[in-house]
Amino acid sequence: MTTLALIALGVAAVAPLALAAPRSPRWMSQWAAPIVVALALAVAELAASATTPVTGFALAATLVLCVAAAATGGAPLVLAAFRIARRQPDAGSDQRPDAGPLRGGRIIGLLERAAVAASILAGWPEGIAVVLAVKGLARYPELREPHASEQFIIGTFASVLWAIAVCGTGRALIT
């Protein structure tokens, strides 16, 4: 079961990269990637809950794959959350947000998820507060633009929740 959990974590880490290839159909990168990533994490969690604590190479692989799956696997889920949010009618507004006012969000999100995962796996959950405080302070001047605060909140919550879910699988393998 440990091997299955590690393979599923690997799939969650690599699937967004494979399904977002330039020659892939648009629907594949938009909806297949989040579905595959979520299913891979579910398989990893089920397998991790039915195994004994890992040691040695499996422990190192667990830590690396958890950080990788948290960092890369969260991107398609954040984009899916944005697509779902755009479909919701705003209270009293017919405008739909465009691509968004916040630039560099993909790289920041990748780093944010990696830092959250590393802090949780290191047993330092306070690190999440540090990461979110730094991100909030750095983005503060941009949050006054239209739809920026909504994009910031949706992206941050989706990223952090994904990283925490992946680390739950990692903790299940470790303990």
C-alpha positions as CSV (number, residue, x, y, z in Angstrom):
1,M,0.0,0.0,0.0
2,T,2.9,2.3,0.6
3,T,4.0,1.9,-3.0
4,L,0.5,2.7,-4.3
5,A,0.3,5.8,-2.1
6,L,3.7,7.0,-3.4
7,I,2.8,6.3,-7.0
8,A,-0.5,8.2,-6.6
9,L,1.4,11.1,-5.1
10,G,3.7,11.0,-8.0
11,V,0.8,11.1,-10.4
12,A,-0.7,14.1,-8.5
13,A,2.7,15.9,-8.9
14,V,3.2,15.0,-12.6
15,A,-0.3,15.0,-14.1
16,P,-0.6,18.8,-14.2
17,L,2.6,19.1,-16.2
18,A,1.7,16.3,-18.6
19,L,-1.9,17.4,-19.2
20,A,-1.0,21.0,-19.7
21,A,1.3,20.2,-22.7
22,P,0.9,22.7,-25.6
23,R,-0.6,20.1,-27.9
24,S,-3.2,19.0,-25.4
25,P,-6.9,19.9,-26.2
26,R,-8.1,22.9,-24.1
27,W,-10.7,20.8,-22.2
28,M,-8.0,18.5,-21.1
29,S,-5.9,21.2,-19.4
30,Q,-9.0,22.9,-18.0
31,W,-11.0,20.0,-16.4
32,A,-9.0,16.8,-16.8
33,A,-6.0,18.0,-14.9
34,P,-8.0,19.0,-11.7
35,I,-10.0,15.7,-11.8
36,V,-6.9,13.5,-12.3
37,V,-5.0,15.3,-9.5
38,A,-7.9,15.1,-7.1
39,L,-8.5,11.4,-7.9
40,A,-4.8,10.7,-7.5
41,L,-4.8,12.3,-4.1
42,A,-7.8,10.3,-3.0
43,V,-6.1,7.1,-4.0
44,A,-3.0,8.1,-2.2
45,E,-5.0,9.0,0.9
46,L,-6.8,5.7,0.9
47,A,-3.6,3.7,0.5
48,A,-1.8,5.8,3.1
49,S,-4.5,5.2,5.7
50,A,-4.1,1.4,5.3
51,T,-0.3,1.2,5.7
52,T,2.3,1.2,8.4
53,P,4.6,4.3,9.0
54,V,7.3,4.7,6.4
55,T,11.0,4.8,7.1
56,G,14.2,5.1,5.1
57,F,13.9,5.7,1.4
58,A,10.1,5.6,1.6
59,L,10.1,8.4,4.2
60,A,12.3,10.6,2.0
61,A,10.2,9.8,-1.1
62,T,7.1,10.7,0.9
63,L,8.4,14.1,1.8
64,V,9.7,15.0,-1.7
65,L,6.5,13.7,-3.4
66,C,4.2,15.6,-0.9
67,V,6.0,18.9,-1.5
68,A,6.0,18.3,-5.3
69,A,2.3,17.2,-5.4
70,A,1.4,20.2,-3.2
71,A,3.3,22.7,-5.4
72,T,2.4,21.5,-8.9
73,G,-0.9,19.7,-8.2
74,G,-2.6,22.8,-6.8
75,A,-2.3,24.9,-9.9
76,P,-5.1,23.2,-11.9
77,L,-7.3,23.2,-8.9
78,V,-6.8,26.9,-8.3
79,L,-7.6,27.6,-12.0
80,A,-10.7,25.4,-11.7
81,A,-11.8,27.4,-8.6
82,F,-11.4,30.6,-10.6
83,R,-13.5,29.2,-13.5
84,I,-16.2,28.1,-11.1
85,A,-16.2,31.5,-9.3
86,R,-16.6,33.3,-12.6
87,R,-19.8,31.4,-13.3
88,Q,-21.4,32.6,-10.1
89,P,-23.5,35.7,-10.6
90,D,-22.3,38.7,-8.6
91,A,-24.8,40.4,-6.4
92,G,-26.1,43.3,-8.5
93,S,-23.3,43.1,-11.1
94,D,-23.4,41.7,-14.7
95,Q,-19.6,42.1,-15.1
96,R,-17.5,39.0,-15.3
97,P,-13.9,39.3,-14.1
98,D,-11.2,39.1,-16.8
99,A,-8.0,37.1,-16.4
100,G,-7.3,39.1,-13.3
101,P,-5.3,42.0,-12.1
102,L,-2.7,40.1,-10.1
103,R,0.3,39.2,-12.1
104,G,2.8,36.5,-11.2
105,G,0.2,34.5,-9.4
106,R,1.2,31.1,-10.8
107,I,4.8,31.3,-9.6
108,I,3.7,32.8,-6.3
109,G,1.1,30.1,-5.8
110,L,3.7,27.4,-6.6
111,L,6.1,28.8,-4.0
112,E,3.2,29.3,-1.5
113,R,2.1,25.7,-1.7
114,A,5.6,24.4,-1.5
115,A,6.3,26.5,1.6
116,V,3.0,25.5,3.3
117,A,3.7,21.9,2.6
118,A,7.2,22.1,3.9
119,S,6.2,23.8,7.1
120,I,3.4,21.3,7.8
121,L,5.7,18.3,7.1
122,A,8.4,19.8,9.2
123,G,5.9,20.0,12.1
124,W,5.8,23.8,12.1
125,P,2.2,24.8,11.2
126,E,2.9,28.3,12.3
127,G,4.8,28.6,9.0
128,I,1.5,28.9,7.2
129,A,0.9,32.2,9.1
130,V,4.3,33.4,8.0
131,V,3.7,32.5,4.4
132,L,0.3,34.1,4.3
133,A,1.5,37.2,6.1
134,V,4.3,37.7,3.6
135,K,2.0,37.1,0.7
136,G,-0.6,39.5,2.0
137,L,1.9,42.3,2.7
138,A,3.5,41.9,-0.7
139,R,0.2,42.0,-2.6
140,Y,-1.4,44.7,-0.4
141,P,-0.9,47.6,-2.9
142,E,-2.5,45.5,-5.7
143,L,-5.6,44.5,-3.8
144,R,-7.4,47.8,-4.5
145,E,-7.9,47.0,-8.2
146,P,-11.3,45.6,-9.3
147,H,-11.7,41.9,-8.5
148,A,-8.2,41.7,-7.1
149,S,-9.2,40.9,-3.5
150,E,-11.6,38.2,-4.7
151,Q,-8.9,36.6,-6.9
152,F,-6.4,36.8,-4.0
153,I,-8.8,35.1,-1.5
154,I,-10.0,32.4,-3.9
155,G,-6.5,31.6,-5.1
156,T,-5.0,31.6,-1.6
157,F,-7.7,29.5,0.0
158,A,-7.6,26.9,-2.9
159,S,-3.8,26.8,-2.7
160,V,-3.5,26.4,1.0
161,L,-6.4,23.9,1.3
162,W,-4.8,21.7,-1.5
163,A,-1.4,21.9,0.3
164,I,-2.9,20.9,3.6
165,A,-4.8,18.0,1.9
166,V,-1.6,16.7,0.4
167,C,0.2,17.0,3.7
168,G,-2.6,15.0,5.4
169,T,-1.7,12.2,3.1
170,G,2.0,12.6,3.9
171,R,1.3,12.7,7.6
172,A,-0.8,9.5,7.2
173,L,2.2,7.8,5.6
174,I,4.7,9.1,8.2
175,T,2.7,8.4,11.4
